[in-house]
Each structure stands twice: as C-alpha cells, then as structure tokens.
C-alpha cells in the first residue's frame, strides 16, 4: 500500500467542527497560523509537519497559511494562503490556486497572503477577544498588538474592539478530546500499523543486534503499511537503556540476556498510534524478568479495567499503581502497607510517570487532566494510552534486589472510551508473556 498522507475527510466534517468552535467563540475571533517550515541544515527543508489546530478546524496543511474564524452574528472562515509560484513549485511541488483551496475547504473567503496585511486588521477590529497563540508569527503578532492598542485608545468611547488575547486551546482543546468517527477510523488504522511495526521489531531482536537495526525495522514497517512514518522518536532501549524513559539514541548492541523495550507509534493521516512492548532478546524471560513482567502486565490490565465512562485518568492511574506497589512488596523491593506506600510515593523511584496520556492528532493530545480542582471525567470518544512500567535503575536497587538491577519494563496499549466501558484499539498485539516470547526472531 502506498503511503497515504491524508486520507480524504469530507468537508462537512470540518464544517461541523467549526460550528462547534463558533459556538464557543461567541463574538471573538480566532487566528490560526500554519506551523513554520523546519530546516535541518541551512536551507535544507525537513518534511513539513502541519499545525494540528489549523488542520482540525479547516483541513488545511499548506505551509505559511493562516485561518481566521470570525465569530459574531456573521460567522465566517477566512483563509490566507500562498499564491502560485512557478519557481518555488519547481523545487517543492505544485501549489493550489487560492480560490481552489477556498472551494475545496468550504471557506467563506480565501485570499492570497499578500492581502493579509490589509484584511487582518479589519477582521480583528470586529472582535471582543482574540484567540491567538502569541509568538508564533511576527506579522500576526504585530497585527494583534495593534488591534489591542486601537481598542485601548478608542474602545472606551466606541464600546468596540478586542480587549484581550486568549489561547485558542480554550476553545479547541475540549472539542479535540472527543473523537468523531472519522478520527477514530484513522486512529484505528494508525494503531494497526503500529502493531505491524512492533512485529517487525520483534523479528529483528536477538543478541548482538543493534538497537538501530530494530528501529529501522519498525519505521520501515510503518512506511510499508501506509503511514507517513513514526509519530515520535522511536525508542529501542535494551538493558539499562530501558530504564531511561525517553531513550532515543538507539545506539547500543543488544546483550545476550537483555530485555528490549520498544516504544513506537505510526502517524497516519496526521493521527497516531502509540504502543510499547518489552521483549527478551534470548527469546525467554529469566525468572526475575518474568516476575516483573507479570506485575506490569497485571497493572496494565487493571488500568484498562478501570477505564469507563464516569471514571477518570486518575482512577486508571490509581488502579495500575496499586497493582505495581503490591508487586513491589511481593518482590521485597518495598516494605510496608500498600496504602501507606502509595501515600508516601515510595513507588515513584520505580514508577516515576503517569499511566496515561491523551492520544490523537498529537501523540500527547491536548486537554486538561484536571478541571476545577477535580480529575476530569472520562466520556465516550476519549482516546488515551494505558502504560504502566517498572524501572530498576542499578543505583536505585538496594541490597537484596540485585537480580532486578537494570530491568526496565513498560507495556502500553491504546484505548477509547465507549458507552459501556472501553475498547482496546491495540488488542490484536498480545501482551501475554508466552506470545511475546514467541515473536522474537520470527522471520529473521
């Protein structure tokens, strides 16, 4: 299958999202600039990464473009995009005509970027508040500041003009938390491709193989299966490297009896999967590795069992944490009552991160975890990870726990809340110890 950068999403889907945003926007105005072009060396462009907020509300992925959502009685979407440029298109590929982009995306107006300097101040002057993330675009920053200055000078007499700047996330973040069916379809595909990557990784894991070889297998499988590539830096941590939470060097060779932690996720249609599995390089977990693995797997299952409408990510974390702490007591790594140990945070030496994060257009999707001082309630359509782990850094292992030193295990699945509980989007990749062992070196 050829890489499918942006599977078609009907314009009506984006229109429905904008309608919900307009309802929250009131008489305000939202300005969303495209993500900047990134360079790896002087004038060498990296593959373009579109701004997710801009895409979510418009479907626009063009560099240098700007979307303006003007609220009030006459709601409208105004786009500013690059004009056709034969010389630029020779080097970077064809561009669409502004009018064609406007028609395709259902914009009320679509102008060339050269008109923005004139038109944007007129649009800003009609709003009561400007939703814009300052510091993103110099020209727009200047226009926003000028609009505020004018309102400050004239507003007291005219009663008009913007009086403040608000982060667009105040409008968009809550909307993005509940995935529509088009989003869920893309996330399911991204998860399926992420599973392909994990299977490819396991096929290359063996003593003496380079971590980079496993990384290459993962990312090749992503592309072969239709993704644009990895959604984040692929983690292949063998041995003690697995105890480094965001280890991305992938530069060591895999030792004989090492565990190999692979945390990887494909990006497909701008949406993401995110899966972690931990494999024994020898094809069999040692007794100590197996005991730790079973604890982490049980903690993940407990977290998934706690994921349901009306629960919270805090309760998912608590369910997983309790199982981990009970396991640490059984391993004689911690001593004392489970409740007391959790209250003291004694487990954080071995489990220092949260169990979940939101997942979608961003690998760590936006959305508050706490609202009004209380954990956010889970609702159907919310997508997130469940990823407990235990990490025994050698310097953290006291006498008597030496056989655990250097063991790092994390297991991660992706779930979506349903009306009755949750669906595990990555269930097709088993976490059972025997199944993990059977995957090692298959096809090598």
Phi, psi and omega in degrees: 000133179288148177306131186248088190298312180222089176305141186298133174240128183303143179302331180297331178295313179294324178297321179294322177295319179295322179300318178294322179292319179299323179299323179279335186285330181062232179268013180276180178225141180242132180241119183238103176278155176293158174295149180289155173287133181258145180239139178269333181197113180051253185256018180270109184284140169278164175302132188289134180246105185294152174291131186286323179294316178300314180295316185303321185265345186230332189084006184276132179233014182281131176298150176071359182282164179220134174249138177236120173258110181261116181277201182093197184292326181250073182296138178203154174254122179243127180247144171237123185225166179293147174280167172297142181211105187301318182292315179297322182290333176300322183271323190243001178102165186291150173246157175271153174293141180309317181297322179293321177298315180301317180294317183297320186263000177073031179284149175286326176217146174218119185239163173287156180301332181296342180267353186295321182302326179278316190277326185299315179302324178295320179292316182296329184293343184270352189264158172269332175216150180251122177264105187202139179267101186296154181088001183270327185210118187301316181297318181289320176306315181295320180294320179296315179297319179297321178296320178294320180296318179296317181295323179295325182279321187253339185304318182304330181266327183264340182068027183225168177099156182289142181243002180191163178244133184235143176296132178304335179301335177299332178264316193273324190303314181296325178295319183290342182290329180261109185280135175276177186295327178294319178295315181297324178296319180290321178295320177300318179295318179297323178293320179297319178291324177297325175296318177304319179296319179294320178296320178295321178299311182300327182292339182258353183281124176192157178305133178093343177290150176277142175306325181294332178291322177293317177302315180298321179295318179301308189286330173295319179296322177302311182294318180299329184268005172107002179276163174282346180140197179286144178276350178200171181299119181296133179257120171232094184250114178257149179059225183293341177298334178293345179272357174263113194301319181243047178290119181231007179295319178049049190244357183260161171270150185278125181282165187307308186252022185283153163270151179233114179267123179242114179243111187209151179209138179274149170254125181221122182060030181075000178256165193231149160252165181203106186231138171237133170227154179236125189242146172273124184299329182282348185095353178217133173290139170291171180301314181292317179298319180297321179297316179293317180302314182298324178295314181294319179296319178296323179294321178295318179296324178294320178297316179297319179297333181276350184276111182198161177304136180092342175277194179211165175294334175296318179288329173297314180297318181297319181296316179293317183298319181300316180296319179297317181293318175302320179293321178295326176292316179298326178282354182065027174277323175242151177233138177129182178285144184299314181298317180295318181296320178294316180299324180282344185073026183297335183284344189293342173296327185254343179220082190270356185244171175284164184276338189217156166214154178295153185220138178176238176298326171254149177299316170255085186295154180286165179136134180291140174271339179230133176231131179053038175082002182233150177302141182292138180280133178285143181221156179306138181099349177280133182242134181202171178264158168232110190216070174288162178200163172227134186227115183254079175297136185309321182288347180263354185266115179284172178301135182102343178246021184301327182291345179268346186303130179089355178280127173227121183226128171226141177230129187224129171237162178250138183226157172233136178287134177246182180297330187247353183174242175210155175252130177273109186287341183247021184300333184296344176258100186300148173255358181300138185304315181296322179291321177298315180299322184290344181279342190292127174072007180290122180090001182281000000 
